[in-house]
Amino acid sequence: MITFVTFFAQDIERTAKVYRLLGLDFLSEQHGTGPLHLACASESLVLEIYPGEDVASPGVMVGLHVADLDHVRAKVLEAGVPLSRDIDPVAGMRRMIVNDPEGRKIFVREHRE
């Protein structure tokens, strides 16, 4: 079972801003004398954003579920976050892909019943 995912970012606040627009809440953390970083914890997974220069993540995409894709899409576009693409709806699911400041793809979906 995966328990945490760590992203590295040249500017952790700038990167976290995108994920906050998508509904994630981050807290500042520091373990001992390690670097100050941000963490968002759910019941079974922690997403961390650490400062770093080696931020390339080819082949990585993170997926998030949102309650209202139209609302989130409007917030993302208003904030100037690059929309990679809208994906045609299928079987009660609406989707889009946005990019975080380091170029990582974020798959955002809304289920409709």
N, C-alpha and C positions, 0 to 999 in steps of 0.2 A: 504494500500500500504506500502510495506517495504521501508524504506528510508536509512537505514544503517545496516551494519553487522560489528560486532567487533570480531576480533580474539585476543586471548591473546597468547603471545610467550615469552619464556625465553630470546630469543635474537631477537629483532624485525628486525634488519638489515638482519640477516641470513634468517629469514622467508620471508622478503620482497624480497630478492634476487631471490627466486624461482618464485614469482609472477611477478617480473620484467622480468624474462626470458620468461614468458608467455605473455608479452606485457603490463603489468600494470605499470603506473607511480605513484610514491608515493611522497608526500611532507611531511616534518616534520611539526607537529602542536603541540600546547600546549594551552589549554583553561584555562586562569587564572593561578592558581597555581597547576593545574592538571599535570599529568605526560606527558612528551614528548612522542609523538606517531607518527605513520605514517598514512597517509590517501590518498586514491585514489578515486577520484570523477568522476562519469560519469553523464549523464544527469539526472538520477533519483535515483542513488544509490551511497552510499559512503561505501567503504571497509576500515576499520580501523584496525591497528595492534597496540595493547597496550602491554606494558611490564606486565608480570604477571607470577606467579608460577603455578597457576591452569589452565593448558593449554589443558587438555583432552577435546576432542570434539567428543565423540563416536556418530555415527549416522549422522554426518554432512559431506556433500560434497558440494563443490562450483563448478559451471560450467562456463567455459569460451569458447568463440568462437575465433579462430585464422584464419588468412588468409592462412597460409601455414604450415600445420601440420608437414611435413617432416623437414622444417627448425627449427621449435620450438622443435621438438623431438630431433634433433641433438644437439641443444644448451643445452637442459635439460640433456641429457645423458653426454655430455662433462663436464657439471658442477657437475656431480655426484649425481644428483637428482634421488631418487629412482622411477623407473617406476613400478607402481603397475601392470598394464597390458595394452596390446594393445587389442582393441576390433575390431572384424571383421567389415569391411565397410558394410553399408546398405543404400540403397536409396539415393546415392549421399552424404553420410556423412561418414567421417573418424573420429575415436575417439581413445583416450587413457586416462588412468588414472595415475596420478603421485601423490606422497606424498610430502607434505611440511615438514619442519624439525620437526614439532610437531605431525606429523602423520595424519593430515587432508588430505582427498582425494580431488583431483582436477580433474574434468572431463573436458577434453580438446577436442574440436571438430572443424572440418573444413567442411563446406558445399561446395560441388561441384555441379555445375549446368550442 
